[in-house]
Structures are given as C-alpha cells and as structure tokens.
Amino acid sequence: MSDACSSCSSASTCTTGSCPSKPEKTKAQEASNIKSVIAIMSGKGGVGKSSVTSMLAVSLMRKGYKVGILDADITGPSIPKIFGLKGKADINETGVVPVESQHGIKVMSLNLMLPNEDEPVIWRSSIISQMVRQFWTDVIWGELDFLLVDLPPGTGDVPITVMQSLPVSGIVIVTSPQQLAGMIVRKAIKMVKKYDANIYGLIENMAYVSCPHCEDRIEIFGKPHGEEEAAKNEIPYLGQLPIDPVLATVSDLGKIEDYESENFKDIAQRLADSIKTTA
C-alpha cells in the first residue's frame, strides 16, 4: 500500500492498489512527518502486546528517537492507563492533538476522547475501522521517527485496515510459550505475509519467571519455543521477556517510563538493527 492510498476513504476495499489521482492530504497529515510506522501484532489476547508496545516506545525514546503510539485496540484500550495519561486530546482547526507522556511520547487512544475511561465502546467493526483510519489522517503527529500501532488481537478488521490504509513499514509479532499461542501466532504471521509486509521479528513474552528467593528460572507456561517458531517461519527472533511483577506494578500506577529492563534494551537494539536491515 502506497502513501498515496493511506488517506483514501476506499482504501479498505480497494483491490487495484492504484488511483487515477493522488488523494489530497488532510491538514493533520500536512503537519506530520512520520518516518516509520510499526504495527505490534499478536494472534491472541493475553500475551502482553500492549505492555510490549509501551516498553518498545520507552526503549526507543531512551535511544533519542521521537516516538508516538496509535492505540488501535479501540474496544480494549490500555495504553493511556499504562502511561498514566488522564487528560483529554485537544482538537483544533488542523486536527486532533495527541496527549504526551511525561517524557514526550505522543499517544492517541479512544480513551483519551471519552468522558470516563471505563466507558464501554459498543461499536460495529465498520465504525471501529473508520476510527482507526482517522487516528492516522486526523491526528497531528508532528515529527516522529517511529509511530507504534498497538493492534487488537487476531486477524480481523482492524489489522486489515491498518495494513491496507497506513504505510506500515513493518510488523513486530508478540507471542507466549503456550502451544495454543504458538498455533494462533502462525495465523498472524501468514496474514502479514499475504500483505507482503516486513516482519521485523518475534518477541516471546512471559517466557519465564525468576524465583525471588533462589533466582531459579521457572517456565510457568512450558518450555519457550519462540526462537524455534521464528526460525520455522523465517523471521528474526528479537528475544524473550520474563513475567515481572515490577512491570505489572508500574503499569497499574501509570509509570511505565520508570521501568528498567536489560532484556528490553537488547530487544530494542535488535529491532533497530532489523529495521536497518530491511530498510
């Protein structure tokens, strides 16, 4: 999908990939310059995809990059909570102004537009997909090195909309050691390959927990297979992450930017290397 198609209202149903004329950019798009759009995807829920998205954003920010997060999980948005964002997104004549975290990460989520954060979103998929497109066309992202898109689980309407309507540079796949998660993540990988999108790599979350007394490694969900799964699908393996009670605590407190993880520093560096390799 070309940049010219990203703001087209027919992008989600277009099969030709070409238009007689280039669609005009919105005012918000004219005021934005995003170098790379990276979608964070998982086959199933419960693998910590939003936490991984948040940690990736923080790690890239610490490397000096300008980062934004588009929360495309419209019915289950959690990014604002993880970053402790309480304010509402402003709207001006140019577009919607994303809310910035304590350290300058720009975030756009439907929860930043609702009167109450626990207000349910009871929408049909067509409206949800349109909202995701508007988060791309109508939000003033400004200058960004990376825009991370936190996708909902599965291979349904929203991932399709993102891959058809946004100029996605590449995908990061998140999974966990459970065999069920492995089976479903293969569906996600096959979907991405159908759209000929780059896969920057696979992250295996919740791979183990370290005993607080003896520091032994306990594999709660069974033996990790992430590296093997990545090799089988011929995609880069970015690494594995443990279950960390500290991460759960800082996420609940909205202080993800205070979290330090050597594992994630390594993963962020491998991701940066993978992006350079596929550029």
C-alpha positions as CSV (number, residue, x, y, z in Angstrom):
1,M,0.0,0.0,0.0
2,S,1.5,3.3,-1.1
3,D,1.5,6.6,0.9
4,A,-1.0,7.9,-1.7
5,C,-3.6,5.4,-0.6
6,S,-3.3,6.0,3.2
7,S,-5.9,8.7,3.4
8,C,-8.3,7.3,0.8
9,S,-11.8,6.5,2.0
10,S,-11.9,3.4,-0.2
11,A,-8.5,2.0,1.0
12,S,-10.1,-0.8,3.0
13,T,-12.0,-2.2,0.0
14,C,-9.6,-1.2,-2.8
15,T,-8.2,-4.2,-4.8
16,T,-6.3,-2.3,-7.5
17,G,-3.7,-0.6,-5.4
18,S,-3.8,2.4,-7.7
19,C,-5.9,5.5,-8.1
20,P,-6.4,7.9,-11.0
21,S,-5.3,10.8,-8.9
22,K,-3.4,11.1,-5.6
23,P,-5.7,11.8,-2.7
24,E,-5.1,15.1,-1.0
25,K,-3.5,15.0,2.4
26,T,-5.5,16.3,5.4
27,K,-4.3,19.3,7.3
28,A,-3.1,17.0,10.1
29,Q,-1.1,14.9,7.7
30,E,0.4,18.0,6.2
31,A,1.5,18.9,9.7
32,S,3.1,15.5,10.3
33,N,6.2,13.7,9.2
34,I,6.4,10.1,10.3
35,K,9.5,8.1,9.2
36,S,8.4,4.6,10.2
37,V,5.1,3.0,11.1
38,I,5.5,-0.2,13.1
39,A,2.5,-2.4,14.0
40,I,2.6,-4.6,17.1
41,M,0.5,-7.7,16.5
42,S,-0.4,-10.9,18.3
43,G,-2.6,-13.8,17.2
44,K,-4.4,-14.0,20.5
45,G,-5.1,-11.8,23.5
46,G,-3.4,-12.1,26.9
47,V,0.2,-12.2,25.7
48,G,1.1,-8.7,26.9
49,K,1.1,-7.0,23.5
50,S,0.2,-3.5,24.9
51,S,2.9,-3.8,27.5
52,V,5.4,-4.8,24.9
53,T,4.3,-1.8,22.7
54,S,4.7,0.5,25.7
55,M,8.2,-0.8,26.5
56,L,9.3,-0.6,22.9
57,A,8.2,3.0,22.8
58,V,10.1,3.8,26.1
59,S,13.2,2.0,24.9
60,L,13.2,3.8,21.5
61,M,12.6,7.1,23.3
62,R,15.6,6.5,25.6
63,K,17.7,6.0,22.4
64,G,16.9,9.5,21.4
65,Y,14.1,8.8,18.9
66,K,10.8,10.7,18.7
67,V,8.0,8.2,19.3
68,G,4.2,8.0,19.1
69,I,1.7,5.3,19.9
70,L,-1.5,4.8,18.0
71,D,-3.8,2.7,20.2
72,A,-5.8,0.8,17.6
73,D,-7.3,-1.5,20.2
74,I,-10.5,0.6,20.2
75,T,-12.7,-1.6,22.4
76,G,-9.9,-2.5,24.8
77,P,-7.6,0.5,25.0
78,S,-4.9,0.2,27.7
79,I,-2.1,2.4,26.6
80,P,-3.3,5.6,28.4
81,K,-3.6,3.7,31.7
82,I,0.0,2.2,31.3
83,F,1.4,5.8,30.8
84,G,-0.8,7.4,33.4
85,L,-2.5,9.7,31.0
86,K,-5.6,11.4,32.3
87,G,-6.1,14.4,30.1
88,K,-8.2,14.6,27.0
89,A,-6.9,15.0,23.5
90,D,-7.5,18.6,22.2
91,I,-9.0,19.4,18.8
92,N,-8.1,22.5,16.8
93,E,-8.7,23.6,13.2
94,T,-5.8,21.4,11.9
95,G,-6.8,18.2,13.7
96,V,-6.6,16.2,16.9
97,V,-3.6,16.9,19.2
98,P,-2.3,13.7,20.8
99,V,-1.6,13.6,24.5
100,E,2.1,13.5,25.5
101,S,3.5,11.3,28.2
102,Q,5.8,12.6,30.9
103,H,8.9,12.1,28.7
104,G,7.3,13.2,25.4
105,I,5.8,10.0,23.9
106,K,2.8,11.1,21.9
107,V,-0.3,8.9,22.4
108,M,-3.7,8.7,20.7
109,S,-6.4,6.4,22.0
110,L,-10.1,6.5,22.1
111,N,-9.9,6.5,25.9
112,L,-8.4,10.0,25.6
113,M,-11.7,11.2,24.0
114,L,-14.2,9.5,26.3
115,P,-15.8,11.3,29.3
116,N,-14.8,8.3,31.5
117,E,-12.0,5.8,31.0
118,D,-14.3,2.8,31.9
119,E,-17.0,3.9,29.4
120,P,-17.6,0.9,27.1
121,V,-17.2,1.2,23.3
122,I,-20.1,-0.7,21.7
123,W,-19.5,-0.2,18.1
124,R,-19.7,-2.3,14.9
125,S,-16.5,-3.2,13.2
126,S,-17.0,-0.7,10.3
127,I,-17.1,2.2,12.7
128,I,-14.1,0.9,14.6
129,S,-12.1,0.6,11.4
130,Q,-13.1,4.2,10.4
131,M,-11.9,5.5,13.8
132,V,-8.5,3.8,13.3
133,R,-8.2,5.4,9.9
134,Q,-9.0,8.8,11.4
135,F,-6.3,8.3,14.1
136,W,-3.9,8.3,11.1
137,T,-5.5,11.0,8.9
138,D,-6.8,13.4,11.5
139,V,-4.2,13.4,14.3
140,I,-1.4,15.9,14.3
141,W,1.5,13.5,15.0
142,G,4.2,16.1,14.1
143,E,7.8,14.9,13.6
144,L,8.2,11.2,14.6
145,D,10.9,8.7,14.0
146,F,8.5,5.9,14.9
147,L,4.8,5.5,15.2
148,L,3.9,2.3,17.0
149,V,0.4,0.9,16.3
150,D,-0.9,-1.3,19.1
151,L,-3.3,-3.7,17.3
152,P,-6.1,-5.7,18.9
153,P,-5.6,-9.5,18.9
154,G,-6.4,-11.6,15.9
155,T,-6.5,-11.1,12.1
156,G,-9.8,-9.2,11.8
157,D,-11.0,-5.8,10.6
158,V,-8.6,-3.6,12.4
159,P,-5.3,-5.3,11.4
160,I,-6.7,-5.4,7.8
161,T,-7.5,-1.7,8.0
162,V,-4.1,-0.8,9.3
163,M,-2.2,-2.9,6.7
164,Q,-4.3,-1.5,3.9
165,S,-4.7,2.1,5.0
166,L,-1.5,3.0,6.7
167,P,2.0,3.0,5.2
168,V,3.2,0.2,7.6
169,S,7.0,-0.2,7.5
170,G,6.9,-3.5,9.3
171,I,5.4,-5.7,11.9
172,V,6.5,-7.0,15.3
173,I,4.9,-10.2,16.4
174,V,4.3,-10.9,20.1
175,T,3.6,-14.4,21.5
176,S,3.9,-16.5,24.6
177,P,5.2,-20.1,25.3
178,Q,1.8,-21.8,25.3
179,Q,1.3,-24.1,22.3
180,L,-2.1,-22.5,21.7
181,A,-0.5,-19.1,21.4
182,G,2.1,-20.6,19.0
183,M,-0.6,-22.1,16.8
184,I,-2.5,-18.8,16.6
185,V,0.5,-16.6,16.1
186,R,1.3,-18.6,12.9
187,K,-2.0,-17.4,11.6
188,A,-1.0,-13.8,12.2
189,I,2.4,-14.4,10.5
190,K,0.7,-15.9,7.5
191,M,-1.7,-12.9,7.3
192,V,1.2,-10.5,7.3
193,K,2.9,-12.4,4.6
194,K,-0.2,-12.2,2.5
195,Y,0.1,-8.5,2.6
196,D,3.8,-8.6,1.7
197,A,4.6,-6.6,4.8
198,N,8.0,-6.7,6.5
199,I,8.2,-8.7,9.7
200,Y,10.9,-7.1,11.9
201,G,10.8,-10.0,14.4
202,L,9.1,-12.1,17.0
203,I,9.1,-11.4,20.8
204,E,8.3,-14.2,23.2
205,N,6.7,-12.6,26.3
206,M,6.0,-14.3,29.6
207,A,8.7,-16.9,28.9
208,Y,9.6,-17.5,32.5
209,V,9.7,-16.0,36.0
210,S,12.7,-15.8,38.2
211,C,12.3,-17.1,41.8
212,P,12.6,-14.2,44.2
213,H,14.5,-16.4,46.7
214,C,16.9,-18.6,44.6
215,E,16.7,-16.8,41.2
216,D,16.0,-20.1,39.5
217,R,14.2,-19.8,36.2
218,I,10.6,-21.2,36.3
219,E,8.9,-21.8,33.0
220,I,5.2,-21.4,34.1
221,F,3.7,-21.8,30.6
222,G,6.0,-24.5,29.5
223,K,9.2,-24.5,27.5
224,P,9.6,-21.4,25.4
225,H,9.5,-22.1,21.6
226,G,9.9,-18.5,20.3
227,E,13.3,-18.9,18.7
228,E,12.2,-22.2,17.1
229,E,9.0,-20.6,15.9
230,A,10.8,-17.6,14.4
231,A,13.2,-19.9,12.6
232,K,10.4,-22.1,11.3
233,N,8.7,-19.0,9.8
234,E,11.9,-17.5,8.6
235,I,11.6,-14.3,10.6
236,P,14.0,-12.6,13.0
237,Y,13.9,-13.6,16.7
238,L,14.1,-10.5,18.8
239,G,14.2,-12.2,22.2
240,Q,12.2,-13.3,25.2
241,L,10.9,-11.5,28.2
242,P,10.1,-12.8,31.7
243,I,7.0,-12.3,33.8
244,D,8.0,-9.4,36.0
245,P,5.8,-8.3,38.9
246,V,7.5,-4.9,38.9
247,L,6.3,-4.3,35.3
248,A,2.7,-5.1,36.4
249,T,3.0,-2.7,39.3
250,V,4.4,0.3,37.3
251,S,1.8,-0.3,34.6
252,D,-1.0,-0.2,37.1
253,L,0.5,3.0,38.5
254,G,0.8,4.5,35.0
255,K,4.6,4.8,35.4
256,I,5.9,2.6,32.6
257,E,8.5,5.2,31.8
258,D,10.2,4.4,35.1
259,Y,10.6,0.7,34.3
260,E,14.1,-0.5,33.5
261,S,14.8,-3.8,31.7
262,E,18.1,-5.0,30.4
263,N,16.2,-7.7,28.3
264,F,14.2,-5.0,26.6
265,K,17.2,-2.8,25.9
266,D,18.6,-5.8,24.0
267,I,15.3,-6.4,22.2
268,A,15.0,-2.7,21.2
269,Q,18.6,-2.8,19.8
270,R,17.8,-5.9,17.8
271,L,14.6,-4.3,16.5
272,A,16.6,-1.2,15.4
273,D,19.1,-3.5,13.7
274,S,16.3,-5.4,12.0
275,I,14.7,-2.2,10.7
276,K,18.0,-1.1,9.2
277,T,18.5,-4.5,7.6
278,T,15.0,-4.4,5.9
279,A,15.1,-0.7,5.0
